[in-house]
Amino acid sequence: MAQTAGVDMSTASRVLRGDVSQRVREETRARILKVAEDLAYRPNSLARGLRTARTDTLGIVVPQLDNPVFAAAIRGAEQAAAELGYSLLISHREPGTTATTIAKLSQTNRVDGLLVASLDDDEVLRSDLAAAHVPFVLMNRILPGAPLSVVLDSRAAARRGVEHLVGLGHRRVAHLSGRAQGFNAAQRLEGYREGLEAAGIAFDPVLVATAGYTAEGGARAMAELLPQRPTAVLAATLVSAAGAMSVLHAAGWRIPQDISVAGLHDAPVARLLYPSLTTVMMPTEEMGRVAASLLVRSLAGEHPDPVPPLPPGDLIPRASTGPAPG
């Protein structure tokens, strides 16, 4: 492009950057800009990044790409990143894998910072983050010593789900919990217990089964609970609720006549299940937006204050919940 305009590369570069520190004749400036327009020239952000040690790219690491919860978080992060002048690079890391996805994303792809959602144990996650050597923000996860996290108020969401089921007359309310020993699982289990306690119902550990964050896990956990004859079940996630419903259908249980089912998080698929699933809305897209904004502020040298947990949205009653049988 510089050759076509008849100038050296440094002059063309300064003009295209809008640098006014170097005096350039107006005729020359106009010629450079005209050639750039004719050639549809766009600045090479990679080359600029090599010179400035910045790429204007954020990385986001999620454990599941097919989970609507993480899809919404990616959507929110991408929107905020674009508004702030950054691109977003998406990477998938299966829980328990030994590959250092986080470190590779920061080093091989040269991202400026990372947004991380992880289902790994604390020590595994801590080791990977230490190897990344870039600023990061955790999403829906607390890690002792990590400066920035954006989490959902899962405790309040689970309590709201139990209140709905108890309000329909249910006394044997089961819970499909998340990952064993996980931060979110503990928060949701605590909210479940609080909801029961507020209604004067004693907590019964035999009505709790670990489902994790997959439909297969939800199916296994629901199968474990069938002999306990619950009349309602609150699933920690939308996908585990879907798995639970598949087992109930196969076992001949009618929803909601024999058992009511509710889940945390809402997505279009909740309306497509049979029957449509009652859910508590969670601000997962907002979580992605807030996390990306915090990360960009951190990259700019700021020291953002921790943000409080994002409160759940409304409970959306649908056909999967109804009055307790009998």
Solvent accessible surface area in square Angstrom, and as a share of the most:
residue,aa,sasa,rsa
1,M,58,0.26
2,A,12,0.09
3,Q,169,0.75
4,T,92,0.54
5,A,2,0.01
6,G,61,0.59
7,V,29,0.17
8,D,86,0.45
9,M,156,0.69
10,S,58,0.37
11,T,17,0.10
12,A,4,0.03
13,S,39,0.25
14,R,80,0.29
15,V,8,0.05
16,L,48,0.24
17,R,142,0.52
18,G,51,0.49
19,D,39,0.20
20,V,128,0.74
21,S,97,0.62
22,Q,61,0.27
23,R,234,0.85
24,V,25,0.14
25,R,171,0.62
26,E,125,0.56
27,E,111,0.50
28,T,20,0.12
29,R,50,0.18
30,A,61,0.47
31,R,94,0.34
32,I,0,0.00
33,L,87,0.43
34,K,113,0.48
35,V,17,0.10
36,A,11,0.08
37,E,131,0.59
38,D,93,0.48
39,L,97,0.48
40,A,69,0.53
41,Y,81,0.31
42,R,183,0.67
43,P,82,0.51
44,N,92,0.47
45,S,60,0.39
46,L,112,0.56
47,A,33,0.25
48,R,82,0.30
49,G,2,0.02
50,L,117,0.58
51,R,166,0.61
52,T,78,0.46
53,A,82,0.63
54,R,127,0.46
55,T,22,0.13
56,D,39,0.20
57,T,26,0.15
58,L,0,0.00
59,G,0,0.00
60,I,0,0.00
61,V,1,0.00
62,V,0,0.00
63,P,2,0.01
64,Q,23,0.10
65,L,96,0.48
66,D,131,0.68
67,N,7,0.04
68,P,36,0.22
69,V,16,0.09
70,F,24,0.10
71,A,39,0.30
72,A,11,0.08
73,A,0,0.00
74,I,19,0.10
75,R,130,0.48
76,G,0,0.00
77,A,0,0.00
78,E,89,0.40
79,Q,86,0.38
80,A,5,0.04
81,A,0,0.00
82,A,70,0.55
83,E,131,0.59
84,L,83,0.41
85,G,56,0.54
86,Y,24,0.09
87,S,69,0.44
88,L,28,0.14
89,L,65,0.32
90,I,78,0.40
91,S,22,0.14
92,H,72,0.32
93,R,10,0.04
94,E,88,0.39
95,P,55,0.35
96,G,64,0.61
97,T,50,0.29
98,T,136,0.79
99,A,51,0.39
100,T,57,0.33
101,T,24,0.14
102,I,0,0.00
103,A,7,0.05
104,K,115,0.49
105,L,7,0.04
106,S,8,0.05
107,Q,99,0.44
108,T,108,0.63
109,N,75,0.39
110,R,85,0.31
111,V,6,0.03
112,D,20,0.10
113,G,0,0.00
114,L,0,0.00
115,L,0,0.00
116,V,0,0.00
117,A,5,0.04
118,S,10,0.07
119,L,30,0.15
120,D,7,0.04
121,D,92,0.48
122,D,54,0.28
123,E,116,0.52
124,V,67,0.38
125,L,1,0.00
126,R,87,0.32
127,S,72,0.47
128,D,8,0.04
129,L,9,0.05
130,A,68,0.53
131,A,40,0.31
132,A,3,0.02
133,H,153,0.68
134,V,32,0.18
135,P,56,0.35
136,F,39,0.16
137,V,0,0.00
138,L,0,0.00
139,M,2,0.01
140,N,17,0.09
141,R,9,0.03
142,I,76,0.38
143,L,7,0.03
144,P,84,0.53
145,G,83,0.80
146,A,23,0.18
147,P,97,0.61
148,L,12,0.06
149,S,19,0.12
150,V,0,0.00
151,V,11,0.06
152,L,4,0.02
153,D,42,0.22
154,S,0,0.00
155,R,96,0.35
156,A,17,0.13
157,A,0,0.00
158,A,0,0.00
159,R,76,0.28
160,R,89,0.32
161,G,0,0.00
162,V,0,0.00
163,E,91,0.41
164,H,39,0.17
165,L,0,0.00
166,V,29,0.17
167,G,68,0.65
168,L,53,0.27
169,G,43,0.41
170,H,0,0.00
171,R,135,0.49
172,R,91,0.33
173,V,2,0.01
174,A,0,0.00
175,H,0,0.00
176,L,0,0.00
177,S,10,0.07
178,G,1,0.01
179,R,48,0.18
180,A,61,0.47
181,Q,176,0.78
182,G,2,0.02
183,F,57,0.24
184,N,19,0.10
185,A,8,0.06
186,A,56,0.44
187,Q,52,0.23
188,R,5,0.02
189,L,52,0.26
190,E,71,0.32
191,G,0,0.00
192,Y,1,0.00
193,R,104,0.38
194,E,36,0.16
195,G,2,0.02
196,L,5,0.02
197,E,132,0.59
198,A,84,0.65
199,A,33,0.26
200,G,62,0.59
201,I,22,0.11
202,A,90,0.70
203,F,59,0.25
204,D,46,0.24
205,P,90,0.56
206,V,76,0.44
207,L,9,0.04
208,V,35,0.20
209,A,7,0.06
210,T,76,0.44
211,A,7,0.06
212,G,16,0.16
213,Y,25,0.10
214,T,54,0.31
215,A,41,0.32
216,E,111,0.50
217,G,2,0.02
218,G,0,0.00
219,A,23,0.18
220,R,157,0.57
221,A,0,0.00
222,M,0,0.00
223,A,50,0.39
224,E,114,0.51
225,L,4,0.02
226,L,32,0.16
227,P,100,0.63
228,Q,65,0.29
229,R,154,0.56
230,P,2,0.01
231,T,30,0.17
232,A,0,0.00
233,V,0,0.00
234,L,0,0.00
235,A,0,0.00
236,A,0,0.00
237,T,4,0.02
238,L,3,0.02
239,V,30,0.17
240,S,0,0.00
241,A,0,0.00
242,A,28,0.22
243,G,4,0.03
244,A,0,0.00
245,M,5,0.02
246,S,62,0.40
247,V,29,0.17
248,L,0,0.00
249,H,79,0.35
250,A,94,0.73
251,A,52,0.40
252,G,58,0.56
253,W,29,0.10
254,R,142,0.52
255,I,15,0.08
256,P,30,0.19
257,Q,99,0.44
258,D,42,0.22
259,I,0,0.00
260,S,0,0.00
261,V,0,0.00
262,A,1,0.00
263,G,0,0.00
264,L,0,0.00
265,H,7,0.03
266,D,42,0.22
267,A,12,0.10
268,P,87,0.55
269,V,64,0.37
270,A,0,0.00
271,R,137,0.50
272,L,143,0.71
273,L,41,0.20
274,Y,177,0.67
275,P,12,0.08
276,S,28,0.18
277,L,0,0.00
278,T,0,0.00
279,T,0,0.00
280,V,1,0.00
281,M,83,0.37
282,M,19,0.08
283,P,32,0.20
284,T,10,0.06
285,E,52,0.23
286,E,62,0.28
287,M,3,0.01
288,G,0,0.00
289,R,74,0.27
290,V,29,0.17
291,A,0,0.00
292,A,0,0.00
293,S,40,0.26
294,L,6,0.03
295,L,0,0.00
296,V,20,0.11
297,R,104,0.38
298,S,31,0.20
299,L,51,0.26
300,A,77,0.60
301,G,53,0.51
302,E,79,0.35
303,H,171,0.76
304,P,16,0.10
305,D,113,0.59
306,P,106,0.67
307,V,43,0.25
308,P,100,0.63
309,P,70,0.44
310,L,24,0.12
311,P,94,0.59
312,P,15,0.09
313,G,29,0.28
314,D,98,0.51
315,L,33,0.17
316,I,46,0.24
317,P,90,0.57
318,R,42,0.15
319,A,54,0.42
320,S,0,0.00
321,T,17,0.10
322,G,7,0.07
323,P,102,0.64
324,A,30,0.23
325,P,59,0.37
326,G,130,1.25
